[in-house]
Amino acid sequence: MKRMLYLFTSGKLLRMNNTLVFEKEDGKKVHLPVEQTDSICAFGEIDLSKRVLEFLTQKQIPLHFFNRYDYYSGTYYPREHLNSGFLILQQANFYNDGKKRTDLAKRFVRGSMQNMLSVLSYYNRRGKDLEREIEGLNALKERLEDTGTIDEAMAIEGNFRDLYYKCFDTIIDDSSFEFVSRTRQPPLNRLNALISFGNTMLYTTVLGEIYRTHLDPRIGYLHTTNFRSFSLNLDVAEVFKPILVDRLIFAMINKKQIQAKHFAKHLEGIYMNDSGKEIFVRAYDEKLKTTIKHPGLKRSVSYRYLIRLELYKIEKQITGERGYIPWKE
């Protein structure tokens, strides 16, 4: 099973014979398992050559870059090896059809809401008193059906997510990780730093899976297709954030795997240090490899492959074969 590879320190990415080697600043060299790697995330300063990019293209491995604050800054996206002119035209036509685009965008929102409720129900069954919050969110979810535009759907989703986030302090048993409110650029406390980092990991994971399909990641439906590089991965990530990022965060904090010592203040924000990022990434990678029983396939699949299956379902919606039903945990 292939996995995402993470480079946290600065150094040189070198091609040696038929493999890649990462040379750290202290001169130590690490051979990278390219045959078991489907994408690479670089958090430190990386020097690389054209030969390395050619090798990444040959091996069909995207390289994602992040700045010093862990914000996604761009991707070296190898030549699409599964390009389909037919599907790209279908994606564009689907986007330009206001009714079809709105319908698909609302499906993404519905899937996101369903999985947020699933997370709260999980913890409610385990002694966290969230009955009133779940009832209020269910009522808000019903209002989605009355929306006629994407902006209206996103406004409902925004209100829904705000109420969902207010439940975090009930779920988390650690005063060092109070939620307070959602802050992003920069995150103003440890929990917000964790959420932002986890969401970024998911965005790049979905982007890597889109690369393995015929879909074009530049054409999204919930998030407007504009001058940003990619938007379809943002759409699909909305469905999986609650079950892949939020539940992982809750588990790691409550088990003391992530602690206050794994964060530091920099300028106006709070960010994870390298030790914290490595701990989180290892747990995130294990989560992606976790298998669950798929009711449609009648067999177990990993969460990473579940994302791929979600993309196949979106393809079918776009080509008119079958309506897209978001994964519900």
C-alpha positions as CSV (number, residue, x, y, z in Angstrom):
1,M,0.0,0.0,0.0
2,K,1.5,3.4,-1.0
3,R,1.5,6.3,1.4
4,M,2.4,10.0,1.6
5,L,5.9,10.8,2.6
6,Y,6.7,13.8,4.8
7,L,9.9,15.9,4.9
8,F,10.0,18.2,8.0
9,T,13.6,19.4,7.9
10,S,15.4,21.5,5.3
11,G,17.9,19.9,2.9
12,K,18.5,18.7,-0.6
13,L,16.4,16.2,-2.6
14,L,18.7,14.3,-4.9
15,R,18.2,11.6,-7.6
16,M,20.7,8.8,-7.2
17,N,20.4,6.0,-9.8
18,N,16.8,4.9,-9.7
19,T,15.8,6.4,-6.3
20,L,15.6,9.6,-4.4
21,V,17.8,10.6,-1.5
22,F,17.1,13.4,1.0
23,E,20.3,15.0,2.3
24,K,19.7,16.9,5.5
25,E,21.5,20.1,6.5
26,D,23.8,18.1,8.8
27,G,24.9,15.9,5.8
28,K,23.0,12.8,6.8
29,K,21.3,11.0,3.9
30,V,18.0,9.2,3.9
31,H,16.9,7.0,1.0
32,L,13.3,7.5,0.2
33,P,11.1,4.5,-0.6
34,V,9.7,5.8,-3.9
35,E,8.0,2.6,-4.9
36,Q,5.9,2.8,-1.8
37,T,5.3,6.6,-2.0
38,D,2.3,8.2,-3.8
39,S,3.1,11.8,-2.9
40,I,5.6,13.9,-0.9
41,C,5.0,16.8,1.5
42,A,7.9,19.2,2.0
43,F,7.7,21.5,5.1
44,G,11.3,22.6,5.3
45,E,13.4,24.5,2.7
46,I,14.1,22.0,-0.1
47,D,16.7,22.3,-2.9
48,L,16.1,20.1,-5.9
49,S,17.1,19.8,-9.6
50,K,15.4,19.3,-12.9
51,R,16.5,15.6,-12.7
52,V,14.5,15.2,-9.5
53,L,11.4,16.7,-11.1
54,E,11.8,14.4,-14.2
55,F,12.1,11.4,-11.8
56,L,9.0,12.5,-9.9
57,T,7.1,12.7,-13.2
58,Q,8.3,9.3,-14.2
59,K,7.2,7.8,-10.9
60,Q,3.9,9.8,-11.0
61,I,4.6,11.4,-7.5
62,P,3.2,14.9,-6.8
63,L,5.4,17.1,-4.5
64,H,3.5,19.4,-2.2
65,F,5.1,22.5,-0.6
66,F,4.3,24.2,2.6
67,N,5.7,27.4,4.0
68,R,7.2,27.9,7.5
69,Y,3.8,28.4,9.0
70,D,2.5,25.1,7.5
71,Y,0.3,26.8,5.0
72,Y,0.0,25.0,1.7
73,S,1.9,27.0,-0.9
74,G,1.8,24.9,-4.1
75,T,2.3,21.5,-5.8
76,Y,4.6,20.1,-8.4
77,Y,1.9,18.2,-10.2
78,P,3.4,15.7,-12.7
79,R,2.0,15.4,-16.2
80,E,-1.5,13.9,-15.8
81,H,-1.1,10.3,-16.8
82,L,-4.9,9.6,-16.7
83,N,-6.0,12.7,-18.7
84,S,-9.5,12.4,-20.2
85,G,-10.5,15.2,-22.6
86,F,-14.0,13.9,-22.5
87,L,-14.3,14.1,-18.7
88,I,-12.6,17.5,-18.5
89,L,-15.3,18.8,-20.9
90,Q,-18.0,17.1,-18.9
91,Q,-16.6,18.7,-15.7
92,A,-16.6,22.2,-17.3
93,N,-20.1,21.8,-18.8
94,F,-21.3,20.6,-15.4
95,Y,-19.8,23.6,-13.7
96,N,-21.4,26.0,-16.2
97,D,-24.8,24.5,-15.7
98,G,-26.0,26.5,-12.6
99,K,-28.6,24.0,-11.6
100,K,-26.3,20.9,-11.8
101,R,-23.5,22.7,-10.0
102,T,-25.7,23.9,-7.2
103,D,-27.1,20.4,-6.7
104,L,-23.6,18.9,-6.5
105,A,-22.4,21.6,-4.2
106,K,-25.3,21.0,-1.8
107,R,-24.5,17.3,-1.8
108,F,-21.0,18.1,-0.5
109,V,-22.5,20.3,2.2
110,R,-25.0,17.6,3.1
111,G,-22.2,15.0,3.4
112,S,-20.2,17.4,5.6
113,M,-23.2,18.0,7.9
114,Q,-24.0,14.3,8.1
115,N,-20.5,13.4,9.2
116,M,-20.3,16.3,11.7
117,L,-23.5,15.0,13.3
118,S,-22.1,11.5,13.2
119,V,-19.0,12.6,15.2
120,L,-21.2,14.4,17.8
121,S,-23.5,11.3,18.1
122,Y,-20.4,9.1,18.7
123,Y,-19.3,11.2,21.6
124,N,-22.8,11.7,22.9
125,R,-23.2,7.9,23.2
126,R,-19.9,7.9,25.2
127,G,-21.1,10.2,27.9
128,K,-20.6,13.7,26.5
129,D,-23.9,15.5,26.9
130,L,-24.5,16.9,23.3
131,E,-28.3,16.1,22.9
132,R,-29.4,19.7,22.7
133,E,-26.6,20.6,20.3
134,I,-27.4,17.6,18.0
135,E,-31.1,18.6,18.0
136,G,-30.3,22.2,17.0
137,L,-27.9,21.1,14.3
138,N,-30.5,18.6,12.8
139,A,-33.0,21.5,12.6
140,L,-30.4,23.6,10.8
141,K,-29.5,20.8,8.4
142,E,-33.2,20.7,7.3
143,R,-32.9,24.3,6.1
144,L,-30.3,23.2,3.5
145,E,-33.1,21.7,1.4
146,D,-34.7,25.2,1.1
147,T,-31.6,26.9,-0.3
148,G,-31.5,27.7,-4.0
149,T,-28.0,29.0,-4.4
150,I,-24.5,27.9,-3.5
151,D,-24.0,31.1,-1.4
152,E,-27.1,30.3,0.6
153,A,-25.9,26.7,1.1
154,M,-22.5,27.9,2.3
155,A,-24.1,30.3,4.7
156,I,-26.1,27.5,6.3
157,E,-23.0,25.3,6.4
158,G,-21.0,28.2,8.0
159,N,-23.7,28.5,10.8
160,F,-23.8,24.8,11.2
161,R,-20.0,24.5,11.5
162,D,-19.9,27.3,14.1
163,L,-22.3,25.4,16.3
164,Y,-20.4,22.2,15.7
165,Y,-17.1,23.8,16.8
166,K,-18.8,25.0,20.0
167,C,-19.1,21.3,21.0
168,F,-15.4,20.8,20.9
169,D,-14.8,22.0,24.5
170,T,-17.3,19.4,25.7
171,I,-15.6,16.6,23.8
172,I,-12.0,17.5,24.8
173,D,-10.8,16.7,28.3
174,D,-7.9,19.1,28.4
175,S,-7.9,22.8,29.4
176,S,-4.8,23.4,27.3
177,F,-6.9,22.9,24.2
178,E,-9.8,25.3,24.6
179,F,-11.5,26.1,21.4
180,V,-12.9,29.6,22.0
181,S,-13.5,30.4,18.3
182,R,-12.3,29.4,14.9
183,T,-9.2,31.3,13.8
184,R,-7.1,30.5,10.8
185,Q,-4.4,32.8,9.4
186,P,-2.9,32.8,11.9
187,P,-4.4,30.2,14.3
188,L,-4.6,31.9,17.7
189,N,-4.5,28.8,20.0
190,R,-3.3,25.2,20.0
191,L,-6.6,23.6,18.9
192,N,-7.0,25.9,16.0
193,A,-3.4,25.2,15.0
194,L,-4.2,21.4,15.1
195,I,-7.4,21.9,13.0
196,S,-5.6,24.0,10.4
197,F,-2.7,21.5,10.1
198,G,-5.0,18.5,9.9
199,N,-7.2,20.1,7.3
200,T,-4.1,20.9,5.2
201,M,-3.0,17.3,5.4
202,L,-6.4,16.2,4.2
203,Y,-6.5,18.7,1.3
204,T,-3.2,17.3,0.0
205,T,-4.3,13.7,0.5
206,V,-7.5,14.3,-1.6
207,L,-5.4,16.1,-4.2
208,G,-3.1,13.1,-4.5
209,E,-6.1,10.8,-4.9
210,I,-7.6,13.0,-7.6
211,Y,-4.4,12.6,-9.5
212,R,-5.1,8.9,-9.6
213,T,-8.5,9.5,-11.4
214,H,-9.6,11.1,-14.6
215,L,-10.9,14.2,-12.7
216,D,-9.3,17.7,-13.1
217,P,-8.6,19.1,-9.6
218,R,-8.9,22.7,-10.9
219,I,-12.7,22.4,-11.4
220,G,-14.6,22.4,-8.2
221,Y,-18.3,23.0,-7.5
222,L,-18.8,24.1,-3.9
223,H,-15.6,26.2,-3.9
224,T,-15.6,28.5,-6.9
225,T,-13.3,27.6,-9.7
226,N,-11.1,30.8,-10.0
227,F,-7.4,31.7,-10.0
228,R,-6.5,29.2,-7.2
229,S,-4.6,26.2,-8.4
230,F,-7.1,23.5,-7.2
231,S,-10.6,23.5,-5.8
232,L,-12.1,20.1,-6.3
233,N,-10.0,18.7,-3.4
234,L,-11.4,21.4,-1.1
235,D,-14.9,20.2,-2.0
236,V,-14.3,16.5,-1.3
237,A,-12.3,17.2,1.9
238,E,-15.4,18.8,3.4
239,V,-17.1,15.4,3.5
240,F,-14.1,13.8,5.3
241,K,-12.9,16.5,7.7
242,P,-15.1,15.4,10.6
243,I,-14.2,11.7,10.5
244,L,-10.5,11.9,9.4
245,V,-9.3,15.1,11.0
246,D,-11.6,16.1,13.9
247,R,-12.0,12.6,15.4
248,L,-8.2,12.1,15.2
249,I,-7.6,15.4,17.0
250,F,-10.1,14.5,19.8
251,A,-8.5,11.0,20.2
252,M,-4.9,12.4,20.3
253,I,-5.6,15.1,22.8
254,N,-7.7,12.9,25.1
255,K,-5.0,10.2,25.0
256,K,-2.3,12.9,25.7
257,Q,-0.5,12.0,22.4
258,I,-0.5,15.7,21.5
259,Q,0.2,18.1,24.4
260,A,0.9,21.8,25.0
261,K,4.6,21.2,24.6
262,H,4.1,20.4,20.9
263,F,3.2,24.1,20.1
264,A,5.0,27.4,20.1
265,K,4.1,31.0,19.5
266,H,5.5,32.7,16.5
267,L,4.7,36.3,15.6
268,E,0.9,36.6,16.1
269,G,0.0,33.0,16.0
270,I,0.4,29.5,17.5
271,Y,1.9,26.7,15.5
272,M,2.9,23.1,16.0
273,N,6.6,22.4,16.4
274,D,8.4,19.8,14.3
275,S,8.0,17.2,17.1
276,G,4.2,17.8,17.2
277,K,3.9,17.7,13.4
278,E,5.7,14.3,13.2
279,I,3.5,12.8,15.9
280,F,0.3,14.0,14.3
281,V,1.4,12.9,10.8
282,R,2.2,9.4,12.0
283,A,-1.2,9.1,13.5
284,Y,-2.9,10.6,10.4
285,D,-1.0,8.2,8.2
286,E,-2.2,5.3,10.4
287,K,-5.8,6.6,10.2
288,L,-5.6,6.6,6.4
289,K,-4.5,3.0,6.4
290,T,-7.2,1.9,8.8
291,T,-9.8,-0.3,7.1
292,I,-13.5,-0.3,7.4
293,K,-16.2,-2.6,6.0
294,H,-17.7,-1.0,2.8
295,P,-21.4,-1.8,2.6
296,G,-21.5,-1.5,-1.2
297,L,-18.4,-3.5,-2.0
298,K,-18.9,-6.0,0.8
299,R,-15.2,-5.9,1.7
300,S,-12.8,-3.8,3.8
301,V,-11.2,-0.8,2.3
302,S,-8.8,1.8,3.8
303,Y,-9.9,5.4,4.4
304,R,-7.4,6.5,1.7
305,Y,-9.1,4.2,-0.8
306,L,-12.5,5.4,0.4
307,I,-11.5,8.9,-0.8
308,R,-10.7,7.4,-4.2
309,L,-14.1,5.7,-4.3
310,E,-15.7,9.0,-3.5
311,L,-14.1,10.5,-6.5
312,Y,-15.3,7.7,-8.7
313,K,-18.8,8.4,-7.5
314,I,-18.4,12.1,-8.4
315,E,-17.3,11.1,-11.9
316,K,-20.5,9.1,-12.3
317,Q,-22.6,12.2,-11.2
318,I,-20.8,14.4,-13.7
319,T,-21.2,11.9,-16.6
320,G,-24.9,11.3,-15.7
321,E,-24.5,7.7,-14.8
322,R,-25.6,7.9,-11.2
323,G,-26.3,10.6,-8.6
324,Y,-23.6,11.2,-6.0
325,I,-24.4,10.2,-2.5
326,P,-21.7,11.4,0.0
327,W,-20.0,8.9,2.3
328,K,-21.7,8.8,5.7
329,E,-19.8,7.4,8.6
